[in-house]
Amino acid sequence: MVFSRILLPLDGSAHAERAISHAGRIARLFGSQVTLLRVLDGSPANGATGSESIDWRLRRVEAERYLNALRDDPRLAGVQNDVVLTEGRPADRIADHIRNNDINLIIMSSWGAGGESEFPHGGTAFKVLASADISYLVVNDGAGEGAADGYRSILVPLDGSHKSEAAAHVAVALDAGHDTDILFCHVISEPAMPRRRPLTETERSLKERMIECNRRVAGSYLEELRDQIGKQHRIRTRFEVAKDPVACIADLCQQESPELMVLTACCSNELNGWCRESILQTLLSSTRLPTLVIQDNIQITGDGTGFVQ
């Protein structure tokens, strides 16, 4: 099971609750256990007056009622779940729970009780996602709820690397017979030819030949990947050359309007793929599409027919 334990942090706000439907949908598809986590911020700046005060005890009781009520939420119907209530700095306690409980997917909203601002993420979400070494799904307020039983359309950006294909396998697993429209898009950087002067005709011709060569290779690669994964799925392919692959992916999100994007985050020192920092700081800042980021804890099997954790 690729996502056996899902963590769903909640702070009682409508912003945070937008992640519930995605947690329920993915948990039903993978048979996952979902943990609903609430962290009571004990800092004075957040109104804490001491763990033994009446006000603090009332906050705990209210939080417990809130979590237990959500266990029966229709969005989590058919999902095995439990609740955890703890205290401290939210980002720290979330990170601790991930480390200590074999969590392999965290699903959370970009915003919480603090509401939106000019920044792309709230403070807690940014801290958690920046430090997470497991896969995560981030949900923005502008995203729709989608169908309860699955995703109708999924965008999968690929860069031709073996690691990036993990996202393709996860996307197909999310199809689960629901006739999902899956788009595999191979995005590569435009060949760099730095010059102090405009390119000559010979140089422009060379650049065009390189792009055409990449286009042919990409076409064969996408067809091979589609055949390898299975023709029973509705998979389209698309090839893009861009000076800025991250900006190109953001444009694709607007053009295709998928319900979910799935892509693999590679380490920042790798030549292929989009590094974690680029995804968090640039891509997720450029699109409001729910995005599932596959990290190194999921890998393709040796024969290329599936994935393991």
ROKE-945208 format. One record per residue (C-alpha): chain; x, y, z; residue number from 1. Coordinates in steps of 0.02 Angstrom, whole numbers, plus 50000, padded with zeros to 5 digits. Layout:
BEGIN
+---+-------+-------+-------+-----+
| c |  east | north |    up |   k |
+---+-------+-------+-------+-----+
| A |     X |     Y |     Z | NUM |
...
+---+-------+-------+-------+-----+
***
This chain:
BEGIN
+---+-------+-------+-------+-----+
| c |  east | north |    up |   k |
+---+-------+-------+-------+-----+
| A | 50000 | 50000 | 50000 |   1 |
| A | 50084 | 50161 | 49944 |   2 |
| A | 49995 | 50276 | 50067 |   3 |
| A | 49954 | 50170 | 50218 |   4 |
| A | 49951 | 50310 | 50348 |   5 |
| A | 49888 | 50485 | 50307 |   6 |
| A | 49904 | 50633 | 50424 |   7 |
| A | 49770 | 50769 | 50414 |   8 |
| A | 49814 | 50921 | 50522 |   9 |
| A | 49664 | 51031 | 50566 |  10 |
| A | 49647 | 51190 | 50668 |  11 |
| A | 49458 | 51209 | 50670 |  12 |
| A | 49451 | 51332 | 50524 |  13 |
| A | 49354 | 51316 | 50362 |  14 |
| A | 49519 | 51344 | 50269 |  15 |
| A | 49598 | 51188 | 50346 |  16 |
| A | 49442 | 51083 | 50320 |  17 |
| A | 49457 | 51097 | 50131 |  18 |
| A | 49586 | 50958 | 50143 |  19 |
| A | 49461 | 50835 | 50218 |  20 |
| A | 49380 | 50784 | 50053 |  21 |
| A | 49550 | 50747 | 49976 |  22 |
| A | 49602 | 50643 | 50126 |  23 |
| A | 49442 | 50542 | 50116 |  24 |
| A | 49456 | 50517 | 49929 |  25 |
| A | 49636 | 50456 | 49933 |  26 |
| A | 49609 | 50350 | 50089 |  27 |
| A | 49465 | 50258 | 50007 |  28 |
| A | 49567 | 50225 | 49850 |  29 |
| A | 49718 | 50159 | 49945 |  30 |
| A | 49634 | 50087 | 50099 |  31 |
| A | 49731 | 50208 | 50209 |  32 |
| A | 49717 | 50249 | 50394 |  33 |
| A | 49687 | 50436 | 50422 |  34 |
| A | 49741 | 50526 | 50580 |  35 |
| A | 49652 | 50690 | 50617 |  36 |
| A | 49777 | 50796 | 50713 |  37 |
| A | 49737 | 50954 | 50810 |  38 |
| A | 49875 | 51054 | 50894 |  39 |
| A | 49827 | 51181 | 51025 |  40 |
| A | 49951 | 51321 | 51013 |  41 |
| A | 50011 | 51355 | 51189 |  42 |
| A | 50103 | 51518 | 51156 |  43 |
| A | 50040 | 51676 | 51244 |  44 |
| A | 50020 | 51761 | 51075 |  45 |
| A | 49880 | 51638 | 51037 |  46 |
| A | 49783 | 51669 | 51196 |  47 |
| A | 49856 | 51529 | 51302 |  48 |
| A | 49840 | 51562 | 51490 |  49 |
| A | 49916 | 51404 | 51561 |  50 |
| A | 49874 | 51220 | 51542 |  51 |
| A | 49782 | 51215 | 51709 |  52 |
| A | 49671 | 51366 | 51680 |  53 |
| A | 49485 | 51347 | 51653 |  54 |
| A | 49498 | 51432 | 51483 |  55 |
| A | 49632 | 51309 | 51426 |  56 |
| A | 49533 | 51158 | 51486 |  57 |
| A | 49380 | 51223 | 51393 |  58 |
| A | 49485 | 51240 | 51234 |  59 |
| A | 49539 | 51059 | 51252 |  60 |
| A | 49360 | 50999 | 51275 |  61 |
| A | 49302 | 51098 | 51123 |  62 |
| A | 49446 | 51030 | 51019 |  63 |
| A | 49408 | 50851 | 51070 |  64 |
| A | 49224 | 50873 | 51022 |  65 |
| A | 49275 | 50949 | 50856 |  66 |
| A | 49390 | 50805 | 50810 |  67 |
| A | 49269 | 50669 | 50865 |  68 |
| A | 49129 | 50750 | 50764 |  69 |
| A | 49237 | 50748 | 50609 |  70 |
| A | 49264 | 50561 | 50624 |  71 |
| A | 49085 | 50540 | 50560 |  72 |
| A | 49100 | 50675 | 50427 |  73 |
| A | 49026 | 50613 | 50260 |  74 |
| A | 49188 | 50661 | 50174 |  75 |
| A | 49275 | 50525 | 50275 |  76 |
| A | 49140 | 50395 | 50250 |  77 |
| A | 49212 | 50220 | 50242 |  78 |
| A | 49383 | 50278 | 50302 |  79 |
| A | 49468 | 50205 | 50454 |  80 |
| A | 49522 | 50353 | 50560 |  81 |
| A | 49581 | 50408 | 50730 |  82 |
| A | 49607 | 50574 | 50818 |  83 |
| A | 49756 | 50650 | 50908 |  84 |
| A | 49750 | 50808 | 51013 |  85 |
| A | 49913 | 50883 | 51071 |  86 |
| A | 49988 | 51048 | 51126 |  87 |
| A | 50135 | 51155 | 51073 |  88 |
| A | 50196 | 51245 | 50918 |  89 |
| A | 50090 | 51175 | 50775 |  90 |
| A | 50229 | 51151 | 50647 |  91 |
| A | 50342 | 51065 | 50776 |  92 |
| A | 50207 | 50948 | 50839 |  93 |
| A | 50155 | 50901 | 50661 |  94 |
| A | 50336 | 50862 | 50617 |  95 |
| A | 50354 | 50759 | 50776 |  96 |
| A | 50198 | 50658 | 50735 |  97 |
| A | 50262 | 50622 | 50559 |  98 |
| A | 50429 | 50559 | 50625 |  99 |
| A | 50357 | 50453 | 50766 | 100 |
| A | 50208 | 50370 | 50681 | 101 |
| A | 50265 | 50307 | 50510 | 102 |
| A | 50162 | 50435 | 50416 | 103 |
| A | 50192 | 50424 | 50228 | 104 |
| A | 50073 | 50559 | 50165 | 105 |
| A | 50020 | 50725 | 50240 | 106 |
| A | 49870 | 50818 | 50171 | 107 |
| A | 49843 | 50997 | 50225 | 108 |
| A | 49777 | 51164 | 50168 | 109 |
| A | 49891 | 51309 | 50125 | 110 |
| A | 49797 | 51414 | 50251 | 111 |
| A | 49728 | 51391 | 50425 | 112 |
| A | 49642 | 51496 | 50555 | 113 |
| A | 49754 | 51644 | 50515 | 114 |
| A | 49671 | 51661 | 50345 | 115 |
| A | 49747 | 51712 | 50179 | 116 |
| A | 49877 | 51846 | 50152 | 117 |
| A | 49988 | 51907 | 50010 | 118 |
| A | 50100 | 51756 | 50037 | 119 |
| A | 50062 | 51590 | 49949 | 120 |
| A | 50059 | 51488 | 50111 | 121 |
| A | 50023 | 51513 | 50293 | 122 |
| A | 50168 | 51502 | 50415 | 123 |
| A | 50127 | 51328 | 50481 | 124 |
| A | 50099 | 51253 | 50309 | 125 |
| A | 50261 | 51326 | 50242 | 126 |
| A | 50364 | 51261 | 50389 | 127 |
| A | 50289 | 51087 | 50379 | 128 |
| A | 50304 | 51067 | 50190 | 129 |
| A | 50479 | 51141 | 50183 | 130 |
| A | 50542 | 51015 | 50310 | 131 |
| A | 50440 | 50863 | 50257 | 132 |
| A | 50536 | 50716 | 50184 | 133 |
| A | 50375 | 50621 | 50146 | 134 |
| A | 50248 | 50647 | 50008 | 135 |
| A | 50120 | 50784 | 50034 | 136 |
| A | 49961 | 50852 | 49957 | 137 |
| A | 49932 | 51038 | 49977 | 138 |
| A | 49759 | 51111 | 49949 | 139 |
| A | 49724 | 51294 | 49910 | 140 |
| A | 49563 | 51386 | 49947 | 141 |
| A | 49532 | 51419 | 49763 | 142 |
| A | 49522 | 51233 | 49724 | 143 |
| A | 49358 | 51144 | 49698 | 144 |
| A | 49302 | 50995 | 49801 | 145 |
| A | 49297 | 50876 | 49653 | 146 |
| A | 49204 | 50711 | 49645 | 147 |
| A | 49189 | 50613 | 49807 | 148 |
| A | 49239 | 50447 | 49729 | 149 |
| A | 49393 | 50501 | 49632 | 150 |
| A | 49477 | 50632 | 49524 | 151 |
| A | 49404 | 50664 | 49351 | 152 |
| A | 49565 | 50738 | 49280 | 153 |
| A | 49748 | 50730 | 49334 | 154 |
| A | 49900 | 50822 | 49264 | 155 |
| A | 50068 | 50732 | 49279 | 156 |
| A | 50222 | 50836 | 49232 | 157 |
| A | 50371 | 50726 | 49184 | 158 |
| A | 50551 | 50768 | 49145 | 159 |
| A | 50606 | 50602 | 49070 | 160 |
| A | 50695 | 50543 | 49228 | 161 |
| A | 50658 | 50376 | 49310 | 162 |
| A | 50611 | 50462 | 49473 | 163 |
| A | 50482 | 50574 | 49392 | 164 |
| A | 50387 | 50418 | 49334 | 165 |
| A | 50336 | 50381 | 49513 | 166 |
| A | 50206 | 50519 | 49492 | 167 |
| A | 50137 | 50433 | 49336 | 168 |
| A | 50112 | 50269 | 49430 | 169 |
| A | 50028 | 50357 | 49576 | 170 |
| A | 49913 | 50451 | 49457 | 171 |
| A | 49859 | 50288 | 49375 | 172 |
| A | 49829 | 50211 | 49547 | 173 |
| A | 49715 | 50359 | 49586 | 174 |
| A | 49611 | 50318 | 49431 | 175 |
| A | 49542 | 50159 | 49510 | 176 |
| A | 49418 | 50128 | 49369 | 177 |
| A | 49337 | 50300 | 49377 | 178 |
| A | 49380 | 50345 | 49198 | 179 |
| A | 49501 | 50482 | 49247 | 180 |
| A | 49573 | 50590 | 49110 | 181 |
| A | 49762 | 50582 | 49142 | 182 |
| A | 49882 | 50697 | 49050 | 183 |
| A | 50067 | 50650 | 49045 | 184 |
| A | 50164 | 50807 | 48999 | 185 |
| A | 50349 | 50796 | 48963 | 186 |
| A | 50426 | 50966 | 49002 | 187 |
| A | 50607 | 51002 | 48959 | 188 |
| A | 50711 | 51159 | 48965 | 189 |
| A | 50745 | 51253 | 48804 | 190 |
| A | 50924 | 51222 | 48748 | 191 |
| A | 51034 | 51358 | 48823 | 192 |
| A | 51144 | 51451 | 48701 | 193 |
| A | 51208 | 51605 | 48796 | 194 |
| A | 51276 | 51738 | 48679 | 195 |
| A | 51317 | 51923 | 48692 | 196 |
| A | 51244 | 51944 | 48518 | 197 |
| A | 51091 | 51872 | 48429 | 198 |
| A | 51107 | 51693 | 48370 | 199 |
| A | 51173 | 51666 | 48195 | 200 |
| A | 51072 | 51569 | 48067 | 201 |
| A | 51183 | 51418 | 48097 | 202 |
| A | 51158 | 51428 | 48285 | 203 |
| A | 50969 | 51450 | 48268 | 204 |
| A | 50964 | 51299 | 48153 | 205 |
| A | 51064 | 51197 | 48278 | 206 |
| A | 50946 | 51247 | 48418 | 207 |
| A | 50794 | 51199 | 48315 | 208 |
| A | 50870 | 51031 | 48272 | 209 |
| A | 50903 | 50998 | 48457 | 210 |
| A | 50723 | 51040 | 48500 | 211 |
| A | 50657 | 50928 | 48360 | 212 |
| A | 50769 | 50787 | 48417 | 213 |
| A | 50705 | 50807 | 48595 | 214 |
| A | 50527 | 50810 | 48530 | 215 |
| A | 50550 | 50643 | 48440 | 216 |
| A | 50632 | 50563 | 48591 | 217 |
| A | 50498 | 50632 | 48706 | 218 |
| A | 50360 | 50566 | 48595 | 219 |
| A | 50433 | 50391 | 48598 | 220 |
| A | 50463 | 50403 | 48785 | 221 |
| A | 50284 | 50455 | 48824 | 222 |
| A | 50210 | 50319 | 48713 | 223 |
| A | 50323 | 50188 | 48793 | 224 |
| A | 50276 | 50246 | 48968 | 225 |
| A | 50091 | 50244 | 48925 | 226 |
| A | 50104 | 50067 | 48855 | 227 |
| A | 50204 | 50010 | 49005 | 228 |
| A | 50078 | 50075 | 49130 | 229 |
| A | 49927 | 50009 | 49038 | 230 |
| A | 49817 | 50056 | 48892 | 231 |
| A | 49659 | 50027 | 48992 | 232 |
| A | 49678 | 50202 | 49065 | 233 |
| A | 49630 | 50363 | 48977 | 234 |
| A | 49804 | 50438 | 48958 | 235 |
| A | 49845 | 50585 | 48845 | 236 |
| A | 50022 | 50645 | 48811 | 237 |
| A | 50094 | 50817 | 48780 | 238 |
| A | 50270 | 50884 | 48751 | 239 |
| A | 50326 | 51059 | 48801 | 240 |
| A | 50491 | 51153 | 48781 | 241 |
| A | 50510 | 51301 | 48896 | 242 |
| A | 50640 | 51422 | 48959 | 243 |
| A | 50562 | 51403 | 49131 | 244 |
| A | 50487 | 51228 | 49158 | 245 |
| A | 50404 | 51280 | 49322 | 246 |
| A | 50314 | 51426 | 49240 | 247 |
| A | 50265 | 51310 | 49096 | 248 |
| A | 50185 | 51188 | 49218 | 249 |
| A | 50088 | 51330 | 49300 | 250 |
| A | 50023 | 51381 | 49128 | 251 |
| A | 49971 | 51202 | 49092 | 252 |
| A | 49869 | 51201 | 49251 | 253 |
| A | 49771 | 51350 | 49186 | 254 |
| A | 49750 | 51279 | 49012 | 255 |
| A | 49697 | 51103 | 49061 | 256 |
| A | 49604 | 51142 | 49225 | 257 |
| A | 49635 | 50970 | 49303 | 258 |
| A | 49568 | 50927 | 49475 | 259 |
| A | 49738 | 50870 | 49536 | 260 |
| A | 49921 | 50883 | 49489 | 261 |
| A | 50043 | 50744 | 49535 | 262 |
| A | 50230 | 50765 | 49515 | 263 |
| A | 50392 | 50702 | 49589 | 264 |
| A | 50509 | 50812 | 49689 | 265 |
| A | 50691 | 50767 | 49665 | 266 |
| A | 50835 | 50819 | 49776 | 267 |
| A | 50901 | 50993 | 49742 | 268 |
| A | 51070 | 50927 | 49684 | 269 |
| A | 50995 | 50819 | 49546 | 270 |
| A | 51008 | 50873 | 49365 | 271 |
| A | 50837 | 50803 | 49315 | 272 |
| A | 50671 | 50847 | 49393 | 273 |
| A | 50610 | 50995 | 49493 | 274 |
| A | 50692 | 51016 | 49662 | 275 |
| A | 50588 | 51027 | 49819 | 276 |
| A | 50631 | 51210 | 49842 | 277 |
| A | 50571 | 51256 | 49667 | 278 |
| A | 50407 | 51166 | 49692 | 279 |
| A | 50369 | 51243 | 49860 | 280 |
| A | 50430 | 51419 | 49827 | 281 |
| A | 50386 | 51440 | 49643 | 282 |
| A | 50264 | 51313 | 49573 | 283 |
| A | 50144 | 51304 | 49721 | 284 |
| A | 50149 | 51494 | 49727 | 285 |
| A | 50095 | 51503 | 49544 | 286 |
| A | 49946 | 51387 | 49545 | 287 |
| A | 49796 | 51357 | 49658 | 288 |
| A | 49778 | 51180 | 49598 | 289 |
| A | 49781 | 51040 | 49729 | 290 |
| A | 49954 | 50965 | 49709 | 291 |
| A | 50018 | 50795 | 49764 | 292 |
| A | 50207 | 50799 | 49779 | 293 |
| A | 50291 | 50628 | 49778 | 294 |
| A | 50453 | 50624 | 49877 | 295 |
| A | 50594 | 50498 | 49889 | 296 |
| A | 50495 | 50381 | 50003 | 297 |
| A | 50408 | 50312 | 49846 | 298 |
| A | 50510 | 50228 | 49710 | 299 |
| A | 50477 | 50133 | 49548 | 300 |
| A | 50500 | 49945 | 49552 | 301 |
| A | 50645 | 49872 | 49455 | 302 |
| A | 50535 | 49813 | 49311 | 303 |
| A | 50452 | 49983 | 49299 | 304 |
| A | 50276 | 49914 | 49320 | 305 |
| A | 50233 | 49985 | 49490 | 306 |
| A | 50297 | 50075 | 49643 | 307 |
| A | 50356 | 50032 | 49818 | 308 |
| A | 50384 | 50128 | 49976 | 309 |
+---+-------+-------+-------+-----+
***
